[in-house]
Amino acid sequence: MELKIGVSGINAVDNPGPGIGIAKSLKEAKDFKATVVGLAYDAMEPGVYMDWVVDKSFLIPYPSAGHDAFINRLYYIKESFGLDFVMANLDAELPILIRYADELERNGIKTFLPTMEQFKLRGKDRLDEIARNIGIDTPPSEVVASYDELLKAIDKIGLPVMVKGAFYKAYRAYTKQEAVSHFNKIVAQWGYPIIVQKVVSGEEMNVVGAGDGEGNSLGMVGIKKMWITELGKIWTGITIKNEKMLTAARNFIEKYNWRGAFELECIVDLKEDKVYLIEINPRFPAWSYFATGVGVNIAANIIRKAFGLPVVDYKDYPAGKLYVRYTDDMVTDLERFQKIITKGES
């Protein structure tokens, strides 16, 4: 079976999206042939020029442009080149694609996404509830919506604290003045509520996985971050098997009937045998090719499930495998840049 699969997040820059890793994963599937259609928001996204991974690229408008611009652009790609599936890899795309998933499918474009109710679980104000339900902990936290509540929360929790938006942005504060500054910055950009969270000690460990929407796993891999960039992105990591964290991920899939990709970000205190849930991402992380590299091709399994192909039952993966991200150089013709600028495709 040959499938034309739209992949977003092909901005392989210092703050990389998941798209190139997903494209590589799809190319490595043996039971279907993936033609990768790059969905780019900017002509300078490196994936546009990586034709050994991305077969054809199109510029698309930002989801905030609404149905007519964003969804109709997908229909144009479907009609002019072909588009059987959209693998959405950026948070901002998910609400509009979830909302119009049925319409897209009626027009021949499949997705495999959480429901809107599931998508809302990513809110940091829901973490305490979810952590309890899946058998792990969260750092002590308070939800605040005013300076007075912020200062009371800091007095209760104690410094240092993390000051977080409900969906985006998080800053560490060592003083009340820093906390107020971060509070103002997040409110100005993202609004209320704000979460004040205790800083807990331990090792940063994450799980990438996917659910089939019926309580079953499509594969998962746990990793420990060893080296991160100034932007907080993993540069070097190692596969690990923390059973409490992996069990929590399985519980997340089962209890919430999660559909599609996800990442659980955790802090693991090995001395106290505690796993703290820090964040839920409702899509693939930028490092998700790590899972494919150790034999668990989650992206390919999502395609299999969506198109009724036999799903691979990934029961295990090797611990102790090393992940190293690296930069590279590429030289290409200016004509390619000019073409995508003027025609919107390359």
Secondary structure, 3 states (H helix, E strand, C coil): CEEEEEEECCCCCCCCCCHHHHHHHHHCCCCCEEEEEEEECCCCCHHHHCCCCCCEEEECCCHHHCHHHHHHHHHHHHHHCCCCEEECCCHHHHHHHHHCHHHHHHCCCECCCCCHHHHHHHCHHHHHHHHHHHCCECCCEEEECCHHHHHHHHHHHCCCEEEEECCCCEEEECCHHHHHHHHHHHHHHHCCCEEEEECCCCEEEEEEEEEECCCCEEEEEEEEEEEECCCCCEEEEEEECCHHHHHHHHHHHHHHCCEEEEEEEEEEECCCCEEEEEEEECCCCCCCHHHHHCCCCHHHHHHHHHCCCCCCCCCCCCCCCEEECCCCCCCCCHHHHHHHHHHCEC
